[in-house]
Structures are given as C-alpha cells and as structure tokens.
C-alpha cells in the first residue's frame, strides 16, 4: 500500500513537515502497528484512522494505560497519528537506496526483525520515539493539545515578554513532550523485569527523544514602530525532522553491538559493548547514552529470508545504487522517468540561497533474482 500524502494533516501544524509519528508502523492493506515497545505490537486499521476517525484514540487499539493517556486530550489521537506517518516516511526516505528499505509491510518479517534485536530494529525504536516526541511538542505549540500543554515559555525572561508570544511565535514544548513519551512507551512489564532486549529497546527509544531535544533553533521577531526592533520576542522550534532523521541514520551506521554482563545475584541488566578481536579496545565497557546499540548482527538482506523479501526485483538507479542493492547479481533495464530537482543554486549575502528548477531523465533498472 502506498503511504497517502494527507493534506488535512499538514494543516494541523505550522510546518507541513509533520506528516508522521509514532511507534511501530507500517501498513499493508490498511494495517499498521503501534507500540513497538511491546513484545506483541498492537494492530489498528490505518485507513480507518486517516479516512474516517482521525483523532479517535479507540481506533488506535492502545494498551489500557496508553488509551487513558490518549483520552486526556481530544487532540491526542490525531497527534499520535501524525507521529506514525512522520516516522514511516522518514524511515523510508533514509533507507530508500539500501538493501533493507524500511519494508515493514510483512508481519512475520517485521516481528522477527524486532525480536532478534537487529540494528534496523534499533533505528525503528529511535526514529519512532523521536517522531512521537516531535509531534507532541508541535501539538502543544500549535494548540492541538490545548487541554494538556501549551507553548514552551521557558525561554521568556518575564511575564510581559511571555505574553507577547501571540505576536511573535510559540515555542515547541519539548519538556512536556519528552515526559509524555517516556511514560507512554514504557509498560509496567518493562519497568518491573527488564531483560536484554527491552533494555536495548529503551536505550534506543531514549536516544531518539534526546536527539530531538538537541535539535532546536532559536526564532526571534522584532516589535516596534515601522519595523524598528525596539523589543524582540524569541522562542525555540524543533528543526525539520529530516535533520533528526539524518542524525539518527548516522548513529545507525555507527551502532555498537552489546551483550549482557554476568547477572548472577543482580537485579536489572548491565550492557557491555562487544569489541572485535582486532579492536584497540580490549576490555568490554558500557555503551554511552549517545550510541545506538543492537543485539545481533543483521543479514545482508540480499535473499529472501525471515527478515525481508530480499532485493530481487527491486528498482534501482543503474548509475548509483544498482551495484549495492542488487548484491552483485546485476540488473535489467526497466524504464526512464523524469525527475525534478533544484539546481544552479546561488548563495546571496547574507543568508539566502536561490535555486532554479531542473528536470532530467533517469533510467531505472530492476535487480535480477
């Protein structure tokens, strides 16, 4: 199923970059999954949510505690849907030219990938929690969640300045958002009896939240007669989600494999980074909070197995991606398509870039089986 570009969702936030979030995801014939921190993700009808009942928490089929949290604000169901869409789109964008292309439409493949703790699952946890954090923070500043939260006013120095946000801007409320997401994603079982996999999943979910928290920009607006900047109002906005996706993709490429320390007579799980014999680091040590971590090495995704369909028949660009995606099997020429992109960009002092629009034909190909 092709992910719909939902016009009405773009109207929800001041930035149309919000088409997304969540928690695990994807859709096949109207199905999606929500709540990847659970060992058995909850199923819900994606088409029903988008086409008939946007914003209805019941259509998400959450756990009991998640449903209660969702029902506290009439706008929360719609914001959670934003999160699902945002995370799916960004995941597909980040992996579109790789052997694993964020293909989550086959339930056994998806579940096997999550249960084995592969590096791809680590990215999914991180991007999902990051998208959910972003969507809720934006929901606060846009007024969608006006019964739960409002603008982030922490950057204002006094009440008078805080009141002027109406003429300037409204800060994305990351404080409320990260608190909500941490509580929303963690079930009772995860807190009481953590195991290796749930500890890894929580680590990567927290990584996604912290990545959003670091990616803010300061926005200011001047006030005064005829545009004179007698006073100014400033607020903080989360950067475009692609920036966050790019950072998490880099962390995915540098992810560390971990094992569990001997847990005799201990409560909880202590993770240790597994170093190769050739590594200069000889002693295993705990991973830092800034690293993405995973449990088991991934397959090459070239052939059909329990994790993916393989790459036979995948569309690739014969000049850039076919060698890698097709795993050396070669490709068959398919067809030409016309693409439009920015070109001939010029930098103007101080801070503007102007570009022209160019079109070109690209010959696509299909990987051989």
N, C-alpha and C positions, 0 to 999 in steps of 0.2 A: 504494500500500500504506500502511495506517495504521501509524504507529510504535507498537509494543507497549509497554505500561507493564509493565516487567519487575519483578515483585515480588522475585524472588530476587536481583536486582542491588542493590536498595535495602538488603538485609540485609548487604551487603558492608561498607558504611561506616557510621560512627556517624550521619552525616547522610544522610537519604534524598534529599537534593537531588542526589545523584550518580546520575544516570541519564545518562551521556554520554561521550564524548570522541572526540577524535581528530585527524582529519586528513581528508581529504575523503570525502565522505559520500554519500550518500543511497541510498535504497532503492527499487527498483522490482521487484516480483515477487521479493523476496528478494535483490536485489543491492545492494551498497554499494561504495564506493570508499575506499581507504585510501592515504595517502601523497601528498598533493596537492603536495608539493614536487617531485614527479617530473613530467616533461612528459607522461608516459603513466601516469596513476594505475593502481594495481594493483586488480584486481577480486577480490572474495571474496563468498561466499554468506552473507548476513546471517542468514538463517533457520538455517543450519547452525551458525553460531557461537552463536546465542542458544539454540536449542532442543536441539541435540544435543551440541555440543562447546564449551561455554563455557570459555574459558581455554586453548584449543588454539592455539598460535602457528601451526601449519601451516594452519589454516583461514583465517588472515588473508592468506595469499599475499603475504608481505612480500618486500622485496629481500633479497639474501643477508646483508648486514650487519645489516639490521633484524631478520631472523629470528634471527641469532646473539645480538643484544641481548635479544630477547624470550625466548629459551630459557634465559637465565641465571637466570631465576627462574620457578618453576612458576605463580606467580600473575600474571605479567605479561600473559599473553594476556587474562585476564579484566579486568584494569585497563585495557588498551588498548580493549577493547570498551566499558567504561564511558565512556571518552573519546569514542568515536564517538557514542554515544547522547546524551551530555551536550551536545556541540556541535550536533548536529542539532536537538535540542529547543529549545535557547536561540536558535539562528538562526531557527527558525520562529516562536518567540514574539516576537522582536524585530521581525520583518518581516510579521507576520500581517495588519496593516492597511495594507500598502503594495502598490504595483503589482507589484514583484518581491517575492514572498513566500517567498523561500528555496526555490524549487521546483527541486530538483536531480534529479528522477526521470527526466529525459530525457537520455540520454548526450550526444548532439550539442550540446544546449543548454549542458550543464554544461562540456563541453570547450571550446566556443567562448568561453564567458564567461571561463574561466581563461586561455586562450591570448591573449586580447585585453588582459588586464590591466585589466579594468574595476574600478570601485570596489567592486562587490559581491564580486568575487574577493578583493580586499584584505581585506574583512571576514571572508571564509571562512578565509583563512590565519590571521588574527589570532585568531578565535574557536576555531579548531581547535587551535592551539598552546596557547592559554590553557586549553582544556578538558583537553588531554593533560597539561599541567603540573599542573593541579588534581587530576586523577585519580591521578596517580603520587604526588604529595605526600600525598594522603589514603590511598593504598595503603600508603605507608610507615608512617603513624601508626596505621592500623587493623590492621597485622600481615599484610596480604595479600602484601606483598613482603618477608617476613622474611629471605630469603636475600640480598637486595640492599641493604636500608636499614632503618632503624628510626626512632624518634621524632627530631624535631629537638630536641636538648638544648642548643643554643647559648644559650638564654635562661637556663639554670640557672647559678648562680654557683659552685657547688661540687659535688663528687661526692655528698655527703649529700643535698643538695637534689635533685639529678638522680635519685637513687634513689627519691624519693617520687612520681615521676610515676605510679606504679602506683595510688596512692590519689587522685590528682588528675586528670591528663589527659596527653595525649601530643601534642606539637607536630607540626603538619604539616611534613614535611621538604621545604621549598622548595629548599634548597641542592642536594640530590641530584636533585630533580625537574627543575630547570632545566638542570642539567648533562646529564642523560639526554636530555631533549627536544631540546636543541640538537644533540647528536650523532646522535640518532635521525632527525631531519628532514633533515639535510644529507648529501646523497650526494657521492661523490667528484667527479662532474662539476661540481656546484655550486661546489666549492672551487677546482678547477683552472682553469676557464674561465667565470667568471661573465659573463652578459650582462645587458641591461637588465631583462628580465622576472624572471630568477632573483634579481637584486639587489633588486628591489622586493618579491618574494615573501619573501625572507629578512628584509628590513626589517620587514615586517608580521608575520611569524612571531615575530620578536624582540619586537615591540611587544606581542603577546599574552602572551608569557612575563613581560615586565616589568610588565604590568598586574596579573597575578596576584601578583607579588612585592610590589606596593604595597598590596594589599588584604588586610591581616591585621588581626585583632583579638586583644587580649590577654585570656586567660581565667585566672581565679585561683580557687583553692579553699582555704578555711581548714581548719586542723587544730588540734585541742585538745580538752580535756575539755568535754563538753556544748556543743560548737559554738564554744567560745571560739577566737578567731583568734590563738593563740599563735604559730603559724607558718603560712605560706601557700605554696602551690605555684602557679606561673604557667606558662602555656605559650601558644603562638601558634597560632591557627587561621585558615585562609583564610575570608574572608567568603563568604556564599551566592553561588553562581555567577551568579545574576541581577544582582548588583551589578557583577560583572565584565562581564557582557553589556551592561548599561546604559552603562557607561563606554566600551566598545568601539563601541557604537552611536553615541554622541556623537562619538567620533573619526571614525567613518564619515561622519557628516554634515558634519564639518569637514575632510574629507580633502583633500589637496593633490595636484594633478596635477604629475607630474615628467617631465623629459626627460633625455637623456644629454649630458654635456659632450663637446666635441670630444676624441676619444680618440687622436688621432694621436700615435704614439710613446709611448703609455702602456699600462700593464697595469692591468686591472681596469676598473671602471665608476664614474664620478662622477655622481651625480644632482643635478639642479638643479630647483627649483620653478619652474613656468611661471606667471608673473603675467599677468593680463589687462591690456590697454592702459589701462583705467580705474583700475587699482590704483595706490595711492600709492607702492608699492614698484616701482621701475623696473628694478632690477638683479636678475637671477636669482641665487638663493643655494641652498645645500644644505638639504634638509629636516632638521628636528631629529628626534631619536630618538623624541620623544613624538608625532609626527604620523603618522597613517595616510596612505599615499601610493598613487597609482594611475597607470596609464599612459595609458589612453584614456577619453574621455567615454562614459558609458553611454547607451543608447537610453532612450526613455520607457517601454518595456515595455507600451505600450498595445495594440499589434498583434502578431500572431504573426510572429516572425522567427527568426533563427538563435540567439537567446539565450533566448527564452521562448515560451510559448504565447499570450501576451497576456492581457488581462483579461476578454475576452468570456466570460460565464457564471460569473464569479467571484461568490461570496457576499459581500455587504457589508451594513453596517448603514445603513439609509437616512437615519438622523438624524446619523450621524457620519462614515462613510467612503465612502459611495457616490459622492459628487461627485468625490473624488480618484481612487479605484480605477477607476471607470468611464470616466475620461478625458473627461467631458462628454457621453458618449453616452446617458446616462440608464440607468434600471434598471426591471426588472419586479418587482412584489411577489411574494414567494415564500411564506413561512410564518412563523408565530410560534414562538419557542422560549422556554422558561423557564430563566432563569439564576439561580444562587445566588451571592451576594457578601456581604462584610462591610459593615455599615452601623451608623449611630448609635454611632460609636466615642467612648469617653470616656477622657481621659488622667487617670491616677491618680498622685499624687505618691508616690515619686519617678519611677519608671521603668517603669510598666506602662500598657498600653493595653488596654481591654476593649471588645469589639465584639459586636453582635448579628448574626444572620444573616438576611438579607432575600432574598426571591425576587421577580423581576419578569419580565414578558413582553417580549421584544424581537422586533420584526418585521424579518425578514431580507429581502433582495432579491437579485436576480441581475443583473449588469451586462449590458446589451444588446450585441449584436455589432456 
